[in-house]
Amino acid sequence: MFIGTDGQRWRRLERLFQQAVVLAPAQQAAFISAECGSDDELANELRGLLESDQKARSGWLEPVQSAAVLAGDDAVERHGAFRLDRRLGRGAGGVVYKGYDEAGKRTVTIKRLAARLVPHRVTLYAQEASAASDLAHPNIGRFHGVYQVAGGLRLAISPWYDGETLEQRLQRGPLSIEHSLSVTRRVANALRSAHRANLVHGRVTPSNVLITRSGLVKVLDFGGHHLAVRGAQSATSALQNWLAPETAQFEEVDNRADVWSLAALLYAALIACPVLPRGNGTHAVVDEGDPIWRQLPSSLRRALARGLSVSPAARHSSVASFVRELEVLDERKPPSTVRPAAKSAPARYPQAALRQIETLLSEYIGPISEVIVAEHAQTAPSIDALVEALAEEIDDAGERDAFRRAIAGQLPGR
């Protein structure tokens, strides 16, 4: 996992892996015994990495003949059970497609990993992406796995979410303050859950934040930093705009790297342009002449400036601390020339009903249900609309239906 609260231990594990991966299986066992000694946890972690690397080399799928079928000007590729229908763009370590899993009968997102990636990097990526997916957090995109098909081609498979990335949305202009803060809180919820599991995303960018048609926010591509190539990443100024300075320089990072990216994300949502992680040596460059920036509440500008500090020690210590500072922003409404007036809130729902809904929702998404119910209650025009919006926060279709049935049983007639 990406260097978290115990970076020194993780660097030792990666060093041992690099030494062991080139050995024969019998030699690996002796190496683990000699290097790990009585540290059973370290030994098991190292064995897990080696087993996953071997799986990456041999393939998760039985090799089958791949074929490409030309369809007009576009090439529709088929690799084993997977069909690559439409190219979406380039992500960390490969090209991303909308595709179809014929074995699972489902539409999926497929990242065709670059051939240059060494197996152990792909292993680390798959393990970290799976670990984040296993958290089952409503704001973390799920991950199905990495599969190797004929010819050694490796495909990273994730669910297909119908919506658009924050990057695509910002091409149409900035978000309102209210919407920007809402998206930021959802991303922070995902990162907070990951950090508790000792996972640092390290590459939170607008292209890795997806907003579904129902308004659900998903943070994608956990583990993608393992697919980065040092020379290539350092040369990509567009990516550097979204990475904490220490991440862009491949220095040791911790949770505060995600604090920086979260602040950069909020700035972009408000202004519709990125910050630059350089400048006076203390803070990232923001466009202080931008009329939107000048009209933001001073407390919001201060929170952003602190979150965008070049030095990790000067930032908020956690995403939770950053969000708490956002929660105590000035209540003054921004001028109407900068942002359209917010819609009036609907009539307040009975608190007893909201508590029941929170309790039922928490069975599927955990204690974050309190925050999510409160947010949706501000905009839902009716209790039925509120329930439906909350149901969309649940990933599994069967669990969504179960939640609706539970609501119908607990709140008959609403």
JOCORRA-V572064 format. One record per helix or strand of 3 or more residues. SS is the DSSP state (H for helix, E for strand). FROM is the first residue (numbers start at 0). LEN is the number of residues. If there is no record, write none. Layout:
# JOCORRA-V572064
ss:from:len
SS:FROM:LEN
SS:FROM:LEN
This chain:
# JOCORRA-V572064
ss:from:len
H:6:14
H:24:12
H:39:19
E:66:5
E:73:6
E:81:10
E:93:8
E:105:8
H:118:15
E:144:4
H:149:3
E:153:6
E:162:3
H:165:5
H:176:20
H:205:3
E:208:4
E:216:3
H:223:4
H:229:6
H:236:4
H:244:4
H:254:17
E:275:4
E:282:3
H:290:5
H:297:10
H:311:3
H:318:9
H:350:15
H:368:9
H:382:9
H:396:14
